[in-house]
Amino acid sequence: MQSPPPLGPSTPGDETKNQSKKFPLTMSNLPMNSNEPINQPTRKRGVMEIDKSTTITCTVVAIDHTNLCYRVCSNCEKTLPEHPTTSCKYCNFNTSFNPTTRASKRLFRVLMSIATDTEVIVVIMFDRAARVLFGCSADEFFDFAKTHPYAATTAGRALEGEMLTVMLSKPKNGNAQHQRVVSVSPLRSGFQPAIETLKELYRVRSVK
């Protein structure tokens, strides 16, 4: 049965106001796990979800340290399975002439929650921006974490509470759930990248 029409005239902003009351933006419907479906309705457009890039000041609330990087082809950068023997089907690598050549490499893909003065949102940060906060390549961080237990957890905790200026953009992929961090700039004058904090904690000397 079709519902009866509204009793009075509505304005263009009424629908948006009603949706914001019905679907409040809280941390409970913003999962830290990238594989977990988000409960936020597709018609809801939060403060950060806009068509153009926007620059905000925020604080790091938490970082998902369970999967900070992923394997890609070192030539075309297509995503590869985690199995180390898997090679890119689009590129033909022959490392017999140069054993130091790597058929694959790792790139950062960091899921984190940030807080503005009005809300908490989950964003995704890829290699270029993540290098600013981690201070190293994803390969270097991955190798460090293999020999130093809990390095990923410690790095995440070291970055919690940092104030940042970030530029956010709407994801180009229509299936993407989170906005992308295009660039990031730490605001604290004494900021040091996560890898430097880890080396101090684990007393690792930098090799030059």
Z-matrix of the N, CA and C atoms (Angstrom, degrees):
N
C 1 1.461
C 2 1.527 1 108.76
N 3 1.319 2 115.64 1 134.96
C 4 1.454 3 120.00 2 -179.12
C 5 1.519 4 110.65 3 -76.56
N 6 1.374 5 115.17 4 135.82
C 7 1.463 6 119.92 5 -178.04
C 8 1.510 7 109.59 6 -71.39
N 9 1.342 8 117.64 7 149.82
C 10 1.475 9 121.57 8 -178.91
C 11 1.508 10 110.74 9 -68.38
N 12 1.327 11 117.84 10 154.49
C 13 1.470 12 121.08 11 179.59
C 14 1.518 13 110.39 12 -68.27
N 15 1.353 14 117.65 13 158.44
C 16 1.472 15 120.81 14 178.66
C 17 1.528 16 111.40 15 -61.68
N 18 1.325 17 114.23 16 153.23
C 19 1.458 18 119.67 17 -176.70
C 20 1.517 19 112.67 18 -71.21
N 21 1.298 20 116.65 19 -30.78
C 22 1.456 21 119.60 20 -176.69
C 23 1.504 22 111.10 21 -132.79
N 24 1.307 23 117.69 22 169.27
C 25 1.474 24 121.16 23 178.79
C 26 1.509 25 111.09 24 -67.13
N 27 1.324 26 116.14 25 147.08
C 28 1.463 27 121.26 26 179.89
C 29 1.512 28 109.67 27 -112.38
N 30 1.288 29 114.69 28 154.41
C 31 1.463 30 120.92 29 177.91
C 32 1.512 31 108.81 30 -103.10
N 33 1.382 32 118.14 31 161.75
C 34 1.458 33 120.20 32 -178.10
C 35 1.503 34 113.70 33 -58.50
N 36 1.338 35 118.93 34 -26.13
C 37 1.461 36 120.20 35 -176.92
C 38 1.510 37 113.79 36 -87.27
N 39 1.379 38 117.27 37 -8.33
C 40 1.465 39 119.02 38 -176.43
C 41 1.516 40 112.02 39 -64.81
N 42 1.323 41 116.65 40 -41.85
C 43 1.466 42 119.29 41 -177.08
C 44 1.515 43 111.55 42 -64.04
N 45 1.352 44 116.60 43 -41.94
C 46 1.455 45 120.48 44 179.05
C 47 1.513 46 111.24 45 -63.79
N 48 1.356 47 116.45 46 -41.08
C 49 1.464 48 119.50 47 180.00
C 50 1.517 49 110.69 48 -64.83
N 51 1.336 50 116.69 49 -41.96
C 52 1.465 51 119.54 50 -179.90
C 53 1.512 52 111.52 51 -65.10
N 54 1.347 53 117.71 52 -38.02
C 55 1.456 54 120.16 53 179.06
C 56 1.510 55 111.05 54 -66.92
N 57 1.357 56 117.86 55 -39.92
C 58 1.456 57 119.94 56 -179.01
C 59 1.505 58 111.48 57 -65.86
N 60 1.342 59 117.47 58 -30.70
C 61 1.457 60 119.86 59 177.10
C 62 1.525 61 110.93 60 -74.67
N 63 1.313 62 115.38 61 -34.40
C 64 1.460 63 119.69 62 -176.96
C 65 1.511 64 112.10 63 -77.89
N 66 1.346 65 118.18 64 -32.92
C 67 1.449 66 121.82 65 -177.18
C 68 1.524 67 109.60 66 -125.02
N 69 1.334 68 119.52 67 73.73
C 70 1.458 69 121.52 68 179.96
C 71 1.517 70 110.72 69 -64.07
N 72 1.334 71 117.76 70 144.48
C 73 1.456 72 122.87 71 179.90
C 74 1.509 73 109.49 72 -85.20
N 75 1.297 74 116.71 73 107.78
C 76 1.459 75 122.23 74 179.83
C 77 1.509 76 108.85 75 -129.42
N 78 1.352 77 116.41 76 166.94
C 79 1.460 78 121.15 77 -179.41
C 80 1.512 79 111.39 78 -68.15
N 81 1.348 80 117.68 79 -20.48
C 82 1.455 81 120.38 80 -177.06
C 83 1.508 82 112.68 81 -67.85
N 84 1.319 83 118.45 82 -27.68
C 85 1.457 84 119.24 83 178.87
C 86 1.520 85 112.38 84 -106.73
N 87 1.342 86 116.10 85 21.96
C 88 1.445 87 121.26 86 173.10
C 89 1.521 88 108.48 87 -122.40
N 90 1.342 89 120.18 88 86.23
C 91 1.454 90 122.45 89 -173.93
C 92 1.516 91 112.07 90 -69.14
N 93 1.356 92 116.55 91 146.26
C 94 1.448 93 121.22 92 175.86
C 95 1.519 94 111.16 93 -80.64
N 96 1.330 95 118.54 94 -20.65
C 97 1.445 96 121.92 95 -179.23
C 98 1.523 97 109.56 96 -85.22
N 99 1.350 98 116.10 97 123.14
C 100 1.461 99 119.55 98 -176.72
C 101 1.509 100 112.18 99 -67.70
N 102 1.353 101 118.16 100 -18.46
C 103 1.454 102 121.01 101 179.72
C 104 1.521 103 112.76 102 -87.08
N 105 1.321 104 116.96 103 -9.01
C 106 1.452 105 120.94 104 -177.96
C 107 1.523 106 109.70 105 -86.85
N 108 1.318 107 118.54 106 129.78
C 109 1.468 108 119.91 107 -179.08
C 110 1.509 109 111.40 108 -65.91
N 111 1.298 110 116.05 109 139.06
C 112 1.460 111 120.44 110 -179.91
C 113 1.519 112 109.61 111 -82.06
N 114 1.316 113 116.34 112 142.14
C 115 1.460 114 121.20 113 -176.31
C 116 1.515 115 113.28 114 -91.43
N 117 1.326 116 116.12 115 -4.82
C 118 1.453 117 119.52 116 -177.84
C 119 1.528 118 109.90 117 -69.88
N 120 1.312 119 120.38 118 130.59
C 121 1.461 120 121.89 119 -178.60
C 122 1.513 121 111.48 120 -65.66
N 123 1.342 122 116.42 121 148.85
C 124 1.452 123 121.08 122 -174.83
C 125 1.524 124 112.29 123 -69.09
N 126 1.321 125 118.16 124 -26.31
C 127 1.461 126 120.61 125 -178.75
C 128 1.515 127 112.18 126 -80.03
N 129 1.338 128 116.43 127 -15.93
C 130 1.462 129 119.89 128 179.75
C 131 1.518 130 109.94 129 -74.22
N 132 1.293 131 119.23 130 129.43
C 133 1.449 132 123.15 131 177.79
C 134 1.518 133 108.05 132 -119.73
N 135 1.348 134 115.91 133 106.74
C 136 1.440 135 121.30 134 -179.00
C 137 1.509 136 111.59 135 -73.95
N 138 1.333 137 115.44 136 -178.53
C 139 1.462 138 120.67 137 -177.70
C 140 1.522 139 110.84 138 -62.79
N 141 1.372 140 116.24 139 -36.35
C 142 1.451 141 119.64 140 -175.83
C 143 1.521 142 112.71 141 -85.78
N 144 1.299 143 118.89 142 -14.59
C 145 1.451 144 121.42 143 -176.06
C 146 1.518 145 109.99 144 -88.77
N 147 1.298 146 115.90 145 90.37
C 148 1.442 147 121.27 146 -179.09
C 149 1.523 148 108.64 147 -128.81
N 150 1.306 149 116.51 148 169.82
C 151 1.448 150 120.81 149 -173.71
C 152 1.519 151 112.87 150 -77.49
N 153 1.318 152 119.11 151 -26.49
C 154 1.443 153 122.35 152 -178.28
C 155 1.514 154 110.67 153 -112.57
N 156 1.348 155 114.97 154 163.53
C 157 1.457 156 120.05 155 177.41
C 158 1.522 157 109.78 156 -64.62
N 159 1.314 158 115.14 157 146.88
C 160 1.455 159 120.06 158 179.41
C 161 1.518 160 109.02 159 -139.99
N 162 1.304 161 116.79 160 146.52
C 163 1.459 162 122.46 161 -179.80
C 164 1.518 163 109.22 162 -107.11
N 165 1.328 164 115.48 163 130.45
C 166 1.457 165 121.06 164 -178.18
C 167 1.519 166 110.35 165 -132.73
N 168 1.312 167 115.31 166 161.69
C 169 1.462 168 122.03 167 170.76
C 170 1.516 169 107.50 168 -105.78
N 171 1.323 170 117.16 169 131.25
C 172 1.461 171 120.31 170 -173.84
C 173 1.524 172 110.47 171 -149.14
N 174 1.329 173 114.26 172 174.64
C 175 1.462 174 122.40 173 176.95
C 176 1.518 175 108.92 174 -123.90
N 177 1.319 176 116.77 175 138.93
C 178 1.457 177 120.88 176 177.35
C 179 1.525 178 109.31 177 -72.59
N 180 1.311 179 116.48 178 121.42
C 181 1.462 180 121.65 179 179.69
C 182 1.526 181 110.44 180 -91.65
N 183 1.318 182 117.07 181 -49.07
C 184 1.459 183 121.20 182 -178.60
C 185 1.515 184 109.25 183 -159.94
N 186 1.341 185 115.65 184 154.50
C 187 1.459 186 122.71 185 177.53
C 188 1.515 187 108.65 186 -126.80
N 189 1.318 188 115.88 187 131.73
C 190 1.461 189 120.90 188 176.92
C 191 1.529 190 107.86 189 -77.61
N 192 1.321 191 116.30 190 104.98
C 193 1.463 192 121.46 191 -174.16
C 194 1.529 193 113.23 192 -91.24
N 195 1.327 194 117.40 193 2.97
C 196 1.462 195 119.71 194 -175.45
C 197 1.523 196 112.63 195 -75.01
N 198 1.317 197 117.76 196 -23.26
C 199 1.466 198 120.23 197 -177.40
C 200 1.522 199 108.92 198 -153.76
N 201 1.325 200 115.90 199 82.58
C 202 1.459 201 120.60 200 -173.20
C 203 1.521 202 113.61 201 -87.97
N 204 1.325 203 118.02 202 -14.26
C 205 1.456 204 119.54 203 -177.50
C 206 1.525 205 110.62 204 -149.20
N 207 1.317 206 116.21 205 170.76
C 208 1.458 207 121.78 206 -178.65
C 209 1.519 208 109.44 207 -147.86
N 210 1.326 209 116.76 208 158.33
C 211 1.462 210 122.59 209 -177.92
C 212 1.524 211 110.71 210 -86.64
N 213 1.324 212 115.57 211 140.12
C 214 1.462 213 121.77 212 175.13
C 215 1.519 214 108.15 213 -138.24
N 216 1.306 215 115.70 214 162.76
C 217 1.461 216 121.61 215 172.55
C 218 1.525 217 108.35 216 -66.77
N 219 1.329 218 116.92 217 133.48
C 220 1.459 219 119.94 218 -178.23
C 221 1.523 220 112.37 219 -71.54
N 222 1.324 221 117.00 220 -10.70
C 223 1.460 222 120.42 221 179.93
C 224 1.526 223 111.53 222 -98.67
N 225 1.328 224 117.11 223 -59.32
C 226 1.470 225 120.54 224 -175.33
C 227 1.527 226 112.98 225 -100.22
N 228 1.336 227 117.04 226 -10.08
C 229 1.462 228 124.27 227 177.56
C 230 1.531 229 113.30 228 63.98
N 231 1.318 230 116.43 229 26.93
C 232 1.462 231 119.30 230 170.77
C 233 1.523 232 108.68 231 -75.39
N 234 1.330 233 116.80 232 144.93
C 235 1.454 234 121.61 233 -177.30
C 236 1.518 235 110.99 234 -65.04
N 237 1.345 236 115.94 235 136.89
C 238 1.456 237 122.84 236 179.37
C 239 1.519 238 109.82 237 -118.64
N 240 1.336 239 117.63 238 154.61
C 241 1.464 240 120.15 239 173.99
C 242 1.527 241 110.46 240 -62.70
N 243 1.327 242 116.20 241 161.26
C 244 1.457 243 120.34 242 -177.30
C 245 1.524 244 113.02 243 -70.67
N 246 1.323 245 117.90 244 -17.81
C 247 1.459 246 119.94 245 -179.47
C 248 1.523 247 109.54 246 -61.17
N 249 1.336 248 119.06 247 124.81
C 250 1.476 249 121.27 248 -172.44
C 251 1.516 250 114.67 249 -65.56
N 252 1.322 251 118.52 250 -22.16
C 253 1.462 252 120.50 251 -178.26
C 254 1.531 253 112.70 252 -87.31
N 255 1.315 254 116.95 253 -6.60
C 256 1.460 255 120.17 254 -179.39
C 257 1.525 256 110.12 255 -75.16
N 258 1.318 257 116.21 256 128.59
C 259 1.457 258 120.89 257 179.74
C 260 1.526 259 110.10 258 -113.67
N 261 1.309 260 115.06 259 167.07
C 262 1.463 261 120.73 260 -178.03
C 263 1.526 262 109.85 261 -74.51
N 264 1.308 263 116.87 262 130.24
C 265 1.462 264 121.20 263 -179.61
C 266 1.521 265 112.20 264 -78.29
N 267 1.335 266 116.56 265 -12.32
C 268 1.457 267 120.52 266 179.82
C 269 1.532 268 112.71 267 -93.75
N 270 1.323 269 116.84 268 -20.47
C 271 1.461 270 120.94 269 -177.18
C 272 1.530 271 109.03 270 -120.47
N 273 1.304 272 116.79 271 139.11
C 274 1.459 273 122.32 272 -178.80
C 275 1.514 274 108.88 273 -104.64
N 276 1.337 275 115.74 274 100.29
C 277 1.455 276 120.59 275 -178.20
C 278 1.526 277 109.70 276 -94.54
N 279 1.305 278 115.45 277 134.51
C 280 1.455 279 121.87 278 174.15
C 281 1.519 280 107.44 279 -126.39
N 282 1.325 281 115.82 280 101.81
C 283 1.464 282 120.59 281 -176.35
C 284 1.516 283 112.77 282 -94.56
N 285 1.338 284 117.95 283 6.55
C 286 1.459 285 120.21 284 -177.66
C 287 1.527 286 111.60 285 -67.21
N 288 1.352 287 116.70 286 -31.51
C 289 1.453 288 120.06 287 179.79
C 290 1.524 289 111.58 288 -82.80
N 291 1.301 290 116.63 289 -25.56
C 292 1.460 291 120.79 290 179.62
C 293 1.525 292 108.60 291 -139.76
N 294 1.343 293 117.00 292 88.93
C 295 1.471 294 120.71 293 -175.95
C 296 1.519 295 114.24 294 -60.81
N 297 1.346 296 117.11 295 -20.58
C 298 1.463 297 119.49 296 -178.43
C 299 1.527 298 112.01 297 -78.18
N 300 1.329 299 116.73 298 -12.38
C 301 1.458 300 120.25 299 179.37
C 302 1.526 301 110.23 300 -71.88
N 303 1.302 302 116.07 301 130.35
C 304 1.464 303 120.84 302 -179.22
C 305 1.518 304 109.41 303 -103.73
N 306 1.338 305 114.73 304 130.34
C 307 1.466 306 119.32 305 -179.74
C 308 1.514 307 111.94 306 -75.06
N 309 1.317 308 116.84 307 -19.34
C 310 1.464 309 120.73 308 -179.03
C 311 1.521 310 109.88 309 -138.72
N 312 1.305 311 114.32 310 163.51
C 313 1.453 312 121.26 311 175.56
C 314 1.512 313 108.07 312 -147.14
N 315 1.297 314 116.24 313 175.61
C 316 1.459 315 121.02 314 179.27
C 317 1.517 316 110.47 315 -115.91
N 318 1.330 317 114.73 316 145.22
C 319 1.458 318 122.26 317 175.82
C 320 1.520 319 108.95 318 -125.34
N 321 1.319 320 115.67 319 150.66
C 322 1.463 321 119.91 320 177.99
C 323 1.529 322 110.46 321 -73.30
N 324 1.313 323 114.69 322 143.43
C 325 1.461 324 122.95 323 168.57
C 326 1.524 325 105.83 324 -147.07
N 327 1.318 326 115.81 325 98.20
C 328 1.465 327 122.18 326 -169.36
C 329 1.527 328 109.90 327 -111.94
N 330 1.314 329 115.27 328 123.97
C 331 1.463 330 121.49 329 175.59
C 332 1.520 331 108.10 330 -99.42
N 333 1.318 332 116.99 331 125.06
C 334 1.462 333 119.17 332 -178.06
C 335 1.515 334 110.69 333 -146.19
N 336 1.313 335 114.45 334 155.47
C 337 1.464 336 120.64 335 175.68
C 338 1.519 337 108.39 336 -103.35
N 339 1.325 338 115.22 337 137.51
C 340 1.453 339 121.38 338 179.47
C 341 1.524 340 108.59 339 -127.60
N 342 1.313 341 115.08 340 154.56
C 343 1.467 342 120.44 341 -177.97
C 344 1.517 343 109.83 342 -122.27
N 345 1.320 344 115.24 343 131.47
C 346 1.455 345 121.42 344 169.96
C 347 1.530 346 107.41 345 -100.73
N 348 1.313 347 116.83 346 -169.03
C 349 1.459 348 119.09 347 178.33
C 350 1.525 349 112.35 348 -77.94
N 351 1.340 350 116.99 349 -4.32
C 352 1.464 351 119.58 350 -177.23
C 353 1.518 352 114.31 351 -123.30
N 354 1.340 353 118.57 352 -23.72
C 355 1.459 354 119.65 353 -174.70
C 356 1.524 355 111.86 354 -160.34
N 357 1.330 356 114.19 355 167.97
C 358 1.459 357 122.23 356 174.37
C 359 1.517 358 107.49 357 -116.31
N 360 1.320 359 116.92 358 129.18
C 361 1.455 360 120.98 359 -179.24
C 362 1.523 361 109.64 360 -132.10
N 363 1.317 362 115.68 361 160.65
C 364 1.459 363 122.34 362 176.69
C 365 1.522 364 108.01 363 -105.87
N 366 1.325 365 116.08 364 130.25
C 367 1.458 366 121.92 365 -179.80
C 368 1.524 367 108.89 366 -128.63
N 369 1.321 368 115.78 367 164.67
C 370 1.455 369 120.66 368 177.70
C 371 1.521 370 108.49 369 -119.03
N 372 1.328 371 114.76 370 138.60
C 373 1.468 372 121.18 371 -175.40
C 374 1.528 373 108.54 372 -125.02
N 375 1.318 374 115.70 373 123.03
C 376 1.454 375 120.12 374 -177.99
C 377 1.526 376 110.97 375 -97.26
N 378 1.328 377 115.34 376 -172.12
C 379 1.455 378 122.26 377 -162.70
C 380 1.523 379 114.36 378 -54.86
N 381 1.306 380 117.52 379 -49.96
C 382 1.463 381 119.96 380 -173.71
C 383 1.522 382 112.33 381 -60.04
N 384 1.313 383 116.81 382 -46.35
C 385 1.466 384 120.23 383 179.78
C 386 1.522 385 111.29 384 -73.42
N 387 1.333 386 116.82 385 -38.06
C 388 1.469 387 120.12 386 -177.02
C 389 1.521 388 111.98 387 -64.71
N 390 1.321 389 117.33 388 -31.87
C 391 1.470 390 120.07 389 179.16
C 392 1.527 391 111.68 390 -60.27
N 393 1.320 392 117.06 391 -29.18
C 394 1.471 393 120.10 392 179.34
C 395 1.522 394 109.80 393 -64.90
N 396 1.330 395 117.13 394 -42.61
C 397 1.468 396 120.95 395 -177.86
C 398 1.525 397 112.67 396 -81.02
N 399 1.320 398 117.08 397 -33.28
C 400 1.470 399 119.91 398 -177.41
C 401 1.520 400 112.68 399 -91.59
N 402 1.317 401 118.35 400 -23.87
C 403 1.450 402 120.88 401 174.66
C 404 1.514 403 115.33 402 74.33
N 405 1.308 404 117.74 403 18.56
C 406 1.460 405 121.37 404 -178.61
C 407 1.517 406 108.84 405 -161.98
N 408 1.323 407 115.90 406 173.82
C 409 1.455 408 119.93 407 175.30
C 410 1.526 409 109.38 408 -78.59
N 411 1.315 410 115.57 409 162.80
C 412 1.465 411 119.58 410 177.90
C 413 1.520 412 111.18 411 -65.03
N 414 1.326 413 117.61 412 -34.14
C 415 1.466 414 121.05 413 177.07
C 416 1.524 415 110.76 414 -62.89
N 417 1.327 416 116.49 415 -44.98
C 418 1.457 417 119.88 416 179.87
C 419 1.525 418 110.91 417 -63.60
N 420 1.315 419 116.83 418 -42.69
C 421 1.462 420 119.61 419 179.55
C 422 1.531 421 110.66 420 -65.88
N 423 1.323 422 117.22 421 -41.14
C 424 1.463 423 121.08 422 179.94
C 425 1.527 424 110.53 423 -62.24
N 426 1.328 425 117.56 424 -43.79
C 427 1.464 426 120.71 425 179.07
C 428 1.527 427 111.04 426 -65.75
N 429 1.333 428 116.48 427 -38.08
C 430 1.466 429 120.12 428 178.11
C 431 1.519 430 110.47 429 -64.23
N 432 1.329 431 116.46 430 -43.46
C 433 1.464 432 120.88 431 -177.30
C 434 1.522 433 111.90 432 -67.31
N 435 1.334 434 118.20 433 -28.06
C 436 1.458 435 120.67 434 179.58
C 437 1.519 436 111.70 435 -66.21
N 438 1.316 437 117.36 436 -31.88
C 439 1.465 438 121.34 437 -177.04
C 440 1.527 439 113.25 438 -103.19
N 441 1.324 440 116.84 439 -3.74
C 442 1.468 441 119.96 440 -179.86
C 443 1.528 442 108.99 441 -130.95
N 444 1.320 443 116.70 442 102.74
C 445 1.466 444 121.27 443 -177.18
C 446 1.532 445 111.97 444 -56.88
N 447 1.311 446 115.05 445 143.02
C 448 1.463 447 123.75 446 176.17
C 449 1.525 448 113.50 447 64.62
N 450 1.334 449 117.49 448 18.59
C 451 1.461 450 119.80 449 179.97
C 452 1.526 451 110.99 450 -64.59
N 453 1.322 452 117.22 451 -39.77
C 454 1.462 453 120.03 452 -179.35
C 455 1.525 454 111.04 453 -65.80
N 456 1.330 455 116.25 454 -42.58
C 457 1.465 456 120.21 455 178.11
C 458 1.524 457 110.79 456 -62.78
N 459 1.332 458 115.81 457 -44.42
C 460 1.462 459 120.86 458 -179.22
C 461 1.515 460 111.54 459 -64.53
N 462 1.327 461 117.10 460 -38.66
C 463 1.464 462 120.59 461 178.78
C 464 1.525 463 110.82 462 -63.39
N 465 1.333 464 116.20 463 -41.79
C 466 1.453 465 120.11 464 178.31
C 467 1.515 466 112.06 465 -62.19
N 468 1.326 467 115.65 466 -43.12
C 469 1.461 468 119.61 467 179.80
C 470 1.524 469 111.53 468 -68.32
N 471 1.316 470 116.69 469 -33.09
C 472 1.466 471 120.16 470 179.54
C 473 1.524 472 111.87 471 -65.85
N 474 1.322 473 116.10 472 -29.80
C 475 1.460 474 120.26 473 -178.63
C 476 1.529 475 113.09 474 -89.53
N 477 1.310 476 117.47 475 -13.49
C 478 1.462 477 120.28 476 178.81
C 479 1.527 478 110.64 477 -63.51
N 480 1.298 479 116.44 478 135.11
C 481 1.457 480 121.39 479 179.55
C 482 1.516 481 114.33 480 90.63
N 483 1.331 482 117.22 481 -8.90
C 484 1.465 483 119.48 482 178.91
C 485 1.533 484 110.17 483 -69.28
N 486 1.319 485 115.18 484 136.00
C 487 1.460 486 120.41 485 175.52
C 488 1.522 487 108.78 486 -90.24
N 489 1.323 488 115.12 487 133.98
C 490 1.450 489 120.98 488 -174.51
C 491 1.530 490 111.23 489 -133.40
N 492 1.300 491 114.60 490 154.97
C 493 1.456 492 121.36 491 163.59
C 494 1.522 493 106.39 492 -107.46
N 495 1.312 494 116.54 493 118.55
C 496 1.458 495 120.30 494 -176.90
C 497 1.521 496 110.30 495 -124.87
N 498 1.306 497 114.64 496 148.40
C 499 1.459 498 121.02 497 172.34
C 500 1.514 499 107.63 498 -105.65
N 501 1.320 500 116.86 499 124.47
C 502 1.451 501 122.90 500 -178.70
C 503 1.518 502 110.36 501 -109.20
N 504 1.310 503 115.35 502 145.05
C 505 1.459 504 120.51 503 175.94
C 506 1.514 505 109.25 504 -133.10
N 507 1.308 506 115.24 505 151.70
C 508 1.453 507 120.89 506 176.96
C 509 1.524 508 108.57 507 -69.15
N 510 1.341 509 119.03 508 136.99
C 511 1.463 510 120.36 509 -177.43
C 512 1.519 511 112.25 510 -61.16
N 513 1.344 512 115.64 511 139.78
C 514 1.458 513 120.82 512 178.99
C 515 1.520 514 111.19 513 -74.18
N 516 1.327 515 115.83 514 -31.94
C 517 1.457 516 120.58 515 178.29
C 518 1.521 517 109.18 516 -79.09
N 519 1.308 518 116.68 517 124.81
C 520 1.459 519 120.00 518 -177.96
C 521 1.507 520 113.98 519 -65.42
N 522 1.346 521 117.63 520 -19.76
C 523 1.457 522 121.23 521 179.72
C 524 1.527 523 112.54 522 -89.74
N 525 1.331 524 117.48 523 -7.43
C 526 1.463 525 120.68 524 -178.82
C 527 1.523 526 110.24 525 -69.31
N 528 1.329 527 115.32 526 144.19
C 529 1.462 528 121.15 527 -176.28
C 530 1.521 529 112.98 528 -97.64
N 531 1.331 530 117.05 529 -26.00
C 532 1.454 531 119.86 530 -170.86
C 533 1.523 532 111.20 531 -119.43
N 534 1.308 533 114.80 532 150.65
C 535 1.445 534 120.46 533 174.89
C 536 1.518 535 110.38 534 -71.58
N 537 1.298 536 115.12 535 153.54
C 538 1.464 537 120.96 536 -173.72
C 539 1.523 538 110.64 537 -102.66
N 540 1.333 539 115.21 538 137.55
C 541 1.461 540 121.20 539 174.57
C 542 1.526 541 107.88 540 -83.34
N 543 1.316 542 116.48 541 112.13
C 544 1.460 543 121.23 542 -178.83
C 545 1.520 544 110.74 543 -80.14
N 546 1.315 545 116.63 544 -42.99
C 547 1.466 546 121.49 545 178.46
C 548 1.517 547 109.04 546 -149.14
N 549 1.331 548 115.72 547 157.98
C 550 1.461 549 120.89 548 -178.20
C 551 1.520 550 109.24 549 -144.51
N 552 1.331 551 115.83 550 140.95
C 553 1.460 552 121.74 551 177.68
C 554 1.525 553 109.03 552 -136.34
N 555 1.324 554 118.33 553 116.45
C 556 1.463 555 120.67 554 176.26
C 557 1.523 556 110.74 555 -65.57
N 558 1.322 557 116.22 556 143.01
C 559 1.461 558 121.11 557 -177.39
C 560 1.523 559 112.86 558 -98.49
N 561 1.325 560 117.03 559 -21.95
C 562 1.470 561 119.13 560 -177.50
C 563 1.528 562 110.02 561 -74.43
N 564 1.320 563 116.40 562 132.06
C 565 1.466 564 120.48 563 -177.03
C 566 1.521 565 111.96 564 -65.13
N 567 1.318 566 117.55 565 -31.15
C 568 1.456 567 120.76 566 -179.46
C 569 1.518 568 114.28 567 -94.21
N 570 1.322 569 116.74 568 17.94
C 571 1.473 570 119.50 569 -177.75
C 572 1.523 571 110.98 570 -63.72
N 573 1.336 572 115.06 571 138.68
C 574 1.447 573 120.49 572 170.26
C 575 1.522 574 109.15 573 -133.21
N 576 1.314 575 117.85 574 143.85
C 577 1.466 576 121.06 575 -177.08
C 578 1.518 577 112.09 576 -58.82
N 579 1.315 578 115.07 577 157.54
C 580 1.466 579 120.97 578 -175.95
C 581 1.514 580 112.13 579 -59.34
N 582 1.340 581 118.16 580 -38.13
C 583 1.462 582 119.76 581 -177.18
C 584 1.521 583 111.60 582 -64.33
N 585 1.340 584 117.58 583 -32.60
C 586 1.460 585 120.58 584 178.29
C 587 1.521 586 110.38 585 -70.35
N 588 1.327 587 116.27 586 -38.60
C 589 1.463 588 119.47 587 175.93
C 590 1.521 589 110.82 588 -63.42
N 591 1.316 590 116.88 589 -41.38
C 592 1.463 591 121.11 590 179.41
C 593 1.526 592 111.26 591 -63.74
N 594 1.314 593 116.85 592 -42.81
C 595 1.470 594 119.98 593 -179.20
C 596 1.516 595 110.96 594 -64.61
N 597 1.324 596 116.68 595 -34.53
C 598 1.459 597 119.45 596 176.88
C 599 1.524 598 111.12 597 -68.67
N 600 1.334 599 116.09 598 -43.46
C 601 1.459 600 119.94 599 -179.32
C 602 1.513 601 112.46 600 -66.12
N 603 1.330 602 115.87 601 -39.91
C 604 1.456 603 120.60 602 -179.57
C 605 1.537 604 112.24 603 -92.30
N 606 1.326 605 115.97 604 1.60
C 607 1.465 606 122.76 605 178.39
C 608 1.525 607 111.57 606 53.69
N 609 1.310 608 113.60 607 53.46
C 610 1.468 609 120.93 608 179.56
C 611 1.518 610 107.94 609 -103.82
N 612 1.315 611 116.24 610 130.57
C 613 1.458 612 120.94 611 178.36
C 614 1.512 613 109.78 612 -85.38
N 615 1.317 614 115.45 613 139.31
C 616 1.455 615 120.33 614 177.81
C 617 1.519 616 109.59 615 -72.28
N 618 1.310 617 114.80 616 135.33
C 619 1.459 618 120.25 617 179.12
C 620 1.520 619 107.85 618 -96.87
N 621 1.328 620 116.63 619 121.13
C 622 1.458 621 120.94 620 -179.04
C 623 1.528 622 109.66 621 -113.79
